[in-house]
């Protein structure tokens, strides 16, 4: 079934859900970012595809076996969520940052937190933003599932290695020059990502799904999940491996997709998976939301 909404109905919903007690200016900023982020949702028609590495696209054993997946229609954000929009969300909602060492990292690398750049957050913070966006818009939003992310990155499940307009890496035209294979084979010295939308989108109109920042998805991580994944709308494992992240502190691992501006070129493959504890906040990370 196609999902649809109108600008007027969204504005009406927003006007009815303004948080009481918020500063008026901050609340109007919140209305604006909700409207803009919802307007930037791209419709992705569902279908069947072969998820995972068909052979030779990535090194990880957790990208195989390739397996059939069928997805319903969904929407996904055209751009990665920016730091500026995340900051407005925190002020408007009163959200308490869950990322470990957030303020320390912000003080150490202030240039990485520029308002126009993708927001580096933990899985918890990314999910909270998407749920808030859904609540304020009157729709069901969350982080995309891993299957939704890969299907969208591959322009509707096409057999393409990179999430670009032609499935190839052409540094400076359809992806950052930092991802030049001559540089990125062993990583590079670029300090920050680029603003979302700096290069051409893929065939369904999505920007930066290869190489800019690695993006959180909703799923727990299990190395063998592809061997037992559900066929219809898979949601990932019911739990993830627990790892130690600090004194007397353990938490499950989640997944990030899409490579980043610092990593080897192979990591920007549409099937590569990155495993990260859910309260970690890689400066090479970001996120976008999906609407079901």
N, C-alpha and C positions, 0 to 999 in steps of 0.2 A: 504494500500500500504506500502511495506517495505521501510524504509528510509536507505540510504547507503551513504558512502563517502570513499575516499581513503586517505591514508597518504600523497601521493604526491600532490593530488589536494588541500588538506588543506594547505600544506606548500606553494604552489604556491599562494593561496589566501592570506595567511598571509604575504608573501613577497610583495604583491601588496598593502597591507593596513597598512603598518608601518606608525605610526604617525610621521609627519614631525616635526622637532625641538626637538624631545626627545633625551635624552642622549642615545648613541648607546648601552651601556651595559644594561641600563634599558629596551631598546626596545628588545634586544635579550632575556632578562628574560621574557618579555611579550610574545614573540613568543613561548618560551618553556612552559610557563604555559598554554597558549591557546592550544597548541598541546597536552599536557599531560591531561588537563581537557577534551578535546574532545575525546582523546583515551580512557578515563575512563567512557565514556557514555555507559550505559547498555541498550540494546534493550528490550522493554517490548511490547509483542504482545497484542493488544487491545482485548476487549471482554466485556461481560456483567457480572455484579456482583451485589450483594446486599450490598449497601453502608450503613454504620452506624451500630449501636449497635443491634445485633440480639437478645439480651437479656442477661443481667448479666455481660457484659464486661466493663461497665463504669458507673459512677454515674450520669453524666450530662444529664439533660433533653434535651439538644441540640444535643445529639447523636442519637435521635430517631425522627421519625420512620425510621427503615431500609427501603431503597427504591432502586428500580432497576435503575442502571446506565449503559450506554453503552459507551465505550471509543474507539477511534481510536488508532492505534499503536503510540508509542512515545519512546523516549530515556530519561533516567534520569541518573544523575551522580552517579557513584558507591560509592563515598565518599562525606562527607561534605566538603565544601570549607574551606581551611585552612587560618589562619591569614597571613602566608607568601605570599600566592597567592593573597589575598585581598590587602596586602600592595603594591605588584607589580602593581596590577590594578590601585590603587590610583595614583601611580607615573606615570604610562604610560598614563593614561587617563586624569589626572588633576581633577579627581572627587573630589567634595567638600562633605565631610562627612555630612550626614543629621541627624545622631543619636544625640539626645540631651545628653549633658554631656559626650560626647565620650572621650575627652582628660582627663577629671577629673577621669573617671572610669579607664582609661588606666594608669594614674599615681597612683591611689589607689591600683590597682590590676595588676601590670605588669606581674606577672606569668600567668595570664589568657590570655594574649596576646602573648604568645610564638608562634613562627612561625609555629610549627607543630600541633597546636591545632585548633579546629573549630573556625572560625572567628565570634565573637559576633558583630552583626551590627543591624541597623534598617531595617525595611521592604524596605525603599527607597534605602538604600545602597545595600542590597541583590539584589534587582531588577536591579539596575544600573550595578552591576557586571555581571549578566546573560545577559543583553542586550549587554554589551560591548563584552562579550565572543562570542555572536552570530554575532555581527558586524565584529569582527576580524577573525572569522572562516568562514564567509559567509553562516551561517545557521540561522534558526529562533530559538532563545533561550529565555527563560523567567523563572521565578519561576514556579514550577509545580502548576497546579490547585490542590485544595483540593482533588478532586476526583482522579486525577492522583497519588497524593502522597499516598492516602490510598490503591488504587489498587496495586501500586508497593510494598508498605510495606507488604501487604497481599499476596505477591508472585503471583500476577495475580488474585487477588480477592478471594483467598481461605478463608474459614471460620477459620481463625487463630487469636488468641488474641494478640500475640506479633510478631514483625517483626524479628524473629530469624529463625535459620535453621529448627527448629522443632515446632515453634509456642509457645514454653514454655520459661520460665525464668530459666536459670541455671547459677547463678552467678559464675564468674571466668572462665567459659567455653564459653558461647555464649553471655555474657553480663557482664558488670563491676560488681565486687563484691559489689560496692556501691549500686547496685540494689537488694541486698539480701533482701527478704521480711522481715526478722527479723530486718533489719536496716531501710529499705526505707518506711516502713508503715507510719512512722512519719517524714521522711526525714533523712538526715545524715549530717556529718560534712566534707564531701569531698569538697575541695576548687575549683578544676578545673576538667574539663572533661578529657577524654583520647584522644590520637591521633586517628584520623579516621582509621578504619581498624584493630583495636586491637583484635577484636574477629571474629568469623565465620560470613559469610554473610547469608542472607536469601536465599530462593530457587532460586531467579532470579539473585543472585549475588550482592545484595545491602547491604552495611555495616551500622550499627549504626542507624537504623531507629526506634529503641526503646531504650530509656534510656540514651543516651550520651548527646545530646543537643536537645532541642525543635527546630523544623525547620520551617522557614517561608514558607507559601504558598501564592499564588497570591490573593486569594479571600478576599473580604470584609466579615465581620461577621454579620450574622443576626440569632438570636436564633431560629426562626421558619423556616429557609430556607429549611430544610430537608422535610418539609411538602409541599413544592411547587417547589422543584428542577426540572430542566430540566432532561430529561432522557438521551439525547445524548450529550456527551461532556460538562457537566455543567461547567459554568465559575464562579458560585457564584452569590450573589446578585449584583445588579447594583450600590448599595451604602451601606454604613455601618452606624451603630449608631455613632454619634459624641459625643466625651467625652472631658472634660476639662483636659488639661495636664499642664497648667501653666497660669500665668496672661494673660488674653486676648488671650489665645491660645487654640483652639479646633481642634480636628482631628478625623478621623474615626478609627474604630477598624479593625484589620486584624486578621488572624488566624495563630497559630503555632501548629505543630503536632509532636507527637513522644515521649513526656515526656522528662525528663532530669535527670542528675546525682544527683540532689538535692531533687527531688520530691518524693512523695509516689509512690509505685510500681504500683498502679492502673493507674497513669497518663501515663505509658508507653504503654498502650493498643493501638492497631492500630486504634481504633475509637475515642479515647479521643481528645478533642479540647481545645486549650488554646487561650484566647482572649487577644490581646495586642494592644495598640495604635501604629500606624504605624511608629512614629518617636522614639519609645522607643527602648532600646537596652539591653535586659536582658543578663546578663553575662552567664546565663544558656542556651542561644540561639545560633543558627547557621542557615545554609541553604545549599541547593544544587539546581542545575539548571536542567531544562528539555528542551529537543529539540523536536519540533513538525514537 
